[in-house]
Amino acid sequence: MTCPPHPWLNLKRSSRNCSLRLPWGRTLFESRHLPARIAELEASAANPTIWNDHEKANALFARLRALKKQWEPVLSISVEIADALELIECAIPKDEEHFHHLLTNLQEQWGHMQTELYLSGEFDTCNCYLTVSGGAGGTEAQDWAAMLLRMYIRYCERQQWETHLLEKTDGQEAGIKSATIHVTGSLAYGHLKCERGTHRLVRLSPFNAKNLRQTSFALVEVLPELPETTDLSIPPHELRVDTFRSGGAGGQHVNKTESAVRVTHLPSGIVVSCQTERSQLQNRAQAMNILRAKILDKQRQEEMKQKKELRGASESADFGQQIRSYVLHPYKMVKDLRTNVETSNPDAILDGELQEFIEAELKREATL
């Protein structure tokens, strides 16, 4: 039985360097400049004076390790593909089936590593802060926000990332008004940034006496934990720091001292708070980290807004930042409105099986 021709059989052997000369890889790799960025960081790491600032040195080496983890599999598979294509040139017709399977296996390997290669943005390797806030819908929206928070915690557990609750405001009847978690793990921001936006839920209301169908909204914000090397300073006179007693279950220490901190950035009006640590200094440090990330995010949004104004409107904003719909009644479906990826198993999605949606969004962003 003759195998159908494999699409890679028509490719010519590439040179064994850092550029993988394949149609689906060339633009992606060359646009990211990964080898150049690795070389730049290695040069900085070789400078003995870097250890004068240990925090800066640790951040640099963490960044270097993350980039190498992305790039080294590319070098490995590029050599394997080059060897395979060289053997194909010398192959006899009866070996076609063998090489067809060989290239298919290599193609599968590429599929597994492809997602991480999309994650080479400036902050993609960083830890992150994820905030969920209830939107329109009252108690329904607050309950929906709590469901989303659990979904993301379950997703982080599947990825073997650590999560730490920084701030939570409970709803009056059920759910949460807002909550912020700190996510620590490899490429945490790179993956979770795909979840930013408004999430819409349609279901039969458990809080309605007539059990009517209800639509609820919740907002998800994701910010990177900025490395110490980031050039962003905030003058003290632009800040107002308030302290207060922590809410929630807490403990004998937490609820009896003013350990919670609220920081207001006066020029922008951005307000952040942290109340889960026992120490006021720890809460203030976490609040300042979140504030720096929010200020940088706002600056970037303003830059993007200016570019869009210069380019002109290109799409409707009728649905704001709505990115995904979760329908539990009258049928079951979860659909991403950006990539059109959908599933009829919302229970699995709400239990943290989000990787298919995240990978699809990463590929979409890479082609923009």
C-alpha positions in Angstrom: 0.0 0.0 0.0 1.4 3.4 -1.0 1.4 6.2 1.6 0.0 9.6 0.6 2.8 12.1 0.0 3.8 13.8 3.2 3.9 17.7 2.9 7.4 17.8 4.2 8.7 15.4 1.6 9.0 18.3 -0.9 11.1 20.4 1.4 14.8 20.8 0.8 17.4 20.2 3.5 18.1 23.3 5.6 21.3 24.5 7.0 21.9 23.5 10.6 21.8 26.9 12.3 19.4 28.7 14.6 16.8 29.4 11.9 14.4 26.6 11.2 13.8 27.0 7.5 10.3 25.5 7.3 7.2 27.3 5.9 5.3 27.2 9.1 8.3 28.2 11.3 10.4 30.8 9.6 8.2 33.8 10.2 7.5 32.9 13.8 11.1 32.2 14.9 12.7 35.1 13.0 10.1 37.7 14.2 10.8 36.7 17.9 14.6 37.1 17.6 15.0 34.4 20.3 18.7 33.6 19.5 19.7 37.2 19.5 17.9 37.8 22.8 19.6 34.8 24.4 23.0 36.0 23.2 22.3 39.5 24.7 21.3 38.1 28.1 24.3 35.7 28.1 26.6 38.7 27.5 25.0 40.6 30.4 25.3 37.5 32.6 29.1 37.2 31.8 29.7 40.7 33.3 31.0 40.3 36.9 29.4 43.5 38.1 26.0 42.0 37.7 26.3 40.4 41.1 26.5 43.9 42.7 22.6 43.7 42.6 21.5 40.2 43.4 17.8 40.8 42.7 18.7 42.1 39.2 21.0 39.1 38.6 18.4 36.6 39.7 15.8 38.2 37.4 18.2 38.1 34.5 19.1 34.4 35.0 15.5 33.5 35.4 14.7 35.2 32.1 17.7 33.5 30.4 16.6 30.1 31.6 13.1 30.6 30.4 14.2 31.6 26.9 16.7 28.7 26.6 13.9 26.3 27.7 11.9 27.6 24.7 14.7 27.7 22.2 16.7 24.5 22.8 13.9 22.1 21.7 13.8 24.1 18.4 17.5 23.5 17.8 17.1 19.8 18.5 14.1 19.3 16.2 15.8 21.4 13.5 18.7 19.0 13.4 16.4 15.9 13.4 14.4 17.4 10.5 17.6 18.2 8.6 18.9 14.7 9.1 15.5 13.2 8.0 15.4 15.3 4.8 18.9 14.3 4.0 18.1 10.6 4.3 15.0 11.1 2.2 17.2 12.4 -0.7 19.1 9.1 -0.6 16.1 6.9 0.0 14.7 4.3 -2.3 11.0 4.2 -3.1 10.2 1.2 -0.8 11.4 3.3 2.3 8.7 6.0 1.6 6.4 4.6 4.3 9.1 4.6 6.9 10.0 8.2 6.2 6.4 9.2 6.1 6.0 7.9 9.7 9.3 9.6 10.8 8.2 13.0 9.5 4.8 12.6 11.0 6.4 12.0 14.5 8.5 15.1 14.0 5.4 17.1 13.1 3.8 15.9 16.3 6.8 17.0 18.3 6.6 20.4 16.7 2.9 20.6 17.6 3.7 20.1 21.3 6.4 22.8 21.4 4.6 25.2 19.2 2.6 26.8 21.9 5.6 27.7 24.0 7.3 29.3 21.0 4.4 31.8 20.8 5.3 32.9 24.4 8.3 35.0 23.8 6.9 38.4 24.7 8.6 40.8 27.1 6.8 39.6 30.2 5.5 36.2 29.1 7.9 34.3 31.4 6.8 36.3 34.4 4.5 35.4 37.3 1.2 37.3 37.2 -1.7 38.8 39.1 -5.2 37.7 38.1 -8.2 39.7 39.2 -11.8 38.6 38.8 -14.6 41.1 39.3 -18.4 40.7 39.1 -20.0 42.8 36.5 -23.6 43.4 35.5 -26.1 41.0 37.1 -26.0 41.7 40.9 -25.8 38.5 43.0 -25.7 36.4 39.9 -22.6 38.2 38.6 -20.9 37.8 42.0 -21.6 34.1 42.0 -20.3 33.9 38.4 -17.1 35.7 39.5 -16.6 33.1 42.2 -17.0 30.3 39.7 -14.4 31.9 37.4 -12.0 32.3 40.3 -12.3 28.6 41.1 -11.9 27.8 37.3 -8.6 29.6 37.2 -7.3 28.2 40.4 -8.1 24.7 39.0 -6.3 25.6 35.8 -3.2 26.7 37.7 -3.2 23.4 39.7 -3.3 21.5 36.4 -0.3 23.5 35.2 1.5 22.9 38.6 1.6 26.6 39.4 1.2 28.1 42.8 -1.6 30.5 43.6 -1.8 32.9 46.6 -4.9 34.9 47.4 -4.0 38.6 47.9 -7.3 40.3 48.2 -11.0 39.2 48.2 -14.2 41.1 48.8 -17.2 38.8 49.4 -20.6 39.5 47.9 -23.5 40.4 50.2 -25.5 37.2 49.5 -23.2 34.9 47.6 -20.0 34.8 45.5 -17.4 37.6 45.4 -17.4 41.2 44.3 -13.7 40.9 43.4 -10.6 38.9 44.2 -6.9 38.9 43.2 -4.6 36.0 43.2 -0.8 35.9 42.6 0.2 33.1 40.2 3.7 31.7 40.4 4.9 29.4 37.7 6.7 29.0 34.3 5.1 31.2 31.6 2.2 32.0 33.9 1.5 35.5 32.4 2.1 34.2 28.9 -0.8 31.8 29.2 -3.2 33.7 31.4 -3.0 36.9 29.5 -5.3 35.2 26.9 -8.1 35.3 29.5 -8.3 39.1 29.8 -11.7 40.5 29.1 -15.4 40.0 29.9 -16.8 36.5 30.4 -20.6 35.9 29.8 -22.7 33.3 31.6 -26.2 32.1 30.6 -28.0 29.8 33.0 -31.1 29.1 35.1 -30.7 31.3 38.1 -30.3 29.6 41.5 -31.1 32.9 43.2 -34.4 33.5 41.4 -37.6 32.1 43.0 -39.0 31.4 39.5 -35.8 29.8 38.3 -35.6 32.1 35.3 -32.8 32.2 32.8 -30.2 34.8 33.7 -27.3 36.4 31.9 -24.3 37.5 34.0 -20.9 39.1 33.3 -17.6 39.1 35.0 -14.3 40.9 34.2 -10.9 39.2 34.2 -7.8 41.3 34.4 -4.2 39.8 34.2 -1.1 41.8 34.9 2.6 40.6 34.9 4.7 40.7 38.0 7.3 43.1 36.8 10.9 42.2 37.3 13.1 44.5 39.4 15.0 45.5 36.2 11.9 47.2 34.8 12.5 50.9 34.4 9.3 52.2 36.0 9.6 54.4 39.1 6.8 56.1 41.0 7.6 59.3 42.9 6.4 59.1 46.6 4.4 62.3 46.3 2.1 60.7 43.7 1.0 58.1 46.2 -1.6 58.0 49.0 -1.2 55.0 51.3 -4.1 54.1 53.7 -4.1 51.3 56.2 -7.2 49.5 57.6 -8.1 46.2 59.3 -8.4 43.2 57.2 -11.8 41.6 56.5 -12.9 38.0 56.1 -12.2 35.1 58.4 -8.6 36.1 59.1 -7.2 35.3 62.5 -6.3 36.7 65.9 -3.6 38.9 64.4 -5.0 39.8 61.0 -8.3 41.3 62.2 -6.9 43.1 65.2 -4.3 45.2 63.6 -4.3 47.6 60.6 -2.2 45.3 58.5 -4.2 45.8 55.2 -2.9 48.4 52.8 -4.7 50.5 50.1 -2.5 52.5 47.7 -3.9 55.2 45.5 -1.9 56.6 42.5 -3.1 60.2 42.5 -2.3 61.1 38.8 -4.2 58.1 37.3 -6.7 57.4 40.1 -5.6 53.7 40.1 -6.4 52.1 43.5 -5.0 48.7 44.7 -5.2 46.9 48.0 -3.7 43.9 49.7 -4.9 42.4 53.0 -4.0 38.7 53.2 -0.4 39.0 54.6 0.1 39.3 58.4 2.6 42.1 58.0 1.7 45.6 56.8 5.1 45.8 55.0 4.4 42.7 53.1 0.9 43.9 52.1 2.4 47.2 51.0 5.1 45.5 48.9 2.5 43.4 47.1 0.2 46.4 46.5 3.1 48.3 45.0 4.0 45.4 42.7 0.4 45.4 41.4 0.3 49.2 41.1 3.4 49.2 39.0 2.0 46.6 36.7 -1.3 48.5 36.4 0.4 51.7 35.5 2.5 50.0 32.9 -0.6 48.3 31.5 -2.4 51.6 31.3 0.5 53.3 29.5 0.5 50.5 26.9 -3.3 50.7 26.4 -3.0 54.4 25.8 -0.3 53.8 23.2 -2.4 51.2 21.5 -5.4 53.6 21.5 -3.4 56.3 19.8 -2.2 53.8 17.2 -5.8 52.8 16.5 -7.0 56.4 16.2 -4.2 57.0 13.7 -5.1 53.9 11.8 -8.9 54.5 12.0 -11.7 52.3 13.4 -11.6 48.8 12.0 -14.1 46.8 14.1 -17.3 47.3 16.1 -17.1 47.7 19.8 -20.7 46.7 20.5 -19.7 43.9 22.8 -16.8 45.7 24.5 -14.1 43.3 25.6 -16.4 40.2 25.8 -14.2 37.2 24.8 -16.2 34.1 25.8 -19.7 32.9 26.3 -20.6 30.0 28.7 -24.1 28.7 28.1 -25.6 26.2 30.6 -29.2 26.5 29.5 -31.2 25.8 27.3 -28.2 23.9 25.8 -24.6 23.4 27.0 -21.8 25.2 25.1 -18.7 27.3 25.8 -17.5 29.4 22.8 -14.6 31.7 22.4 -15.7 34.7 20.3 -12.2 35.5 19.2 -11.1 32.1 17.8 -14.5 30.4 17.4 -13.2 27.4 19.4 -16.2 25.8 21.2 -17.0 22.8 23.2 -20.3 21.2 24.5 -18.7 20.2 27.8 -18.8 23.4 30.0 -18.3 21.3 33.2 -14.8 20.4 32.1 -14.0 24.0 31.2 -15.3 25.3 34.6 -13.1 22.7 36.2 -10.0 24.2 34.6 -9.5 22.5 31.2 -8.7 25.7 29.4 -5.6 24.8 27.4 -7.4 24.4 24.1 -8.8 27.9 24.3 -5.5 29.4 25.4 -3.5 27.7 22.7 -6.0 28.9 20.0 -5.8 32.5 21.2 -2.0 32.4 21.3 -1.9 31.2 17.7 -4.4 33.9 16.7 -2.3 36.7 18.3 0.8 35.4 16.6 -0.8 35.9 13.2 -1.9 39.5 13.9 
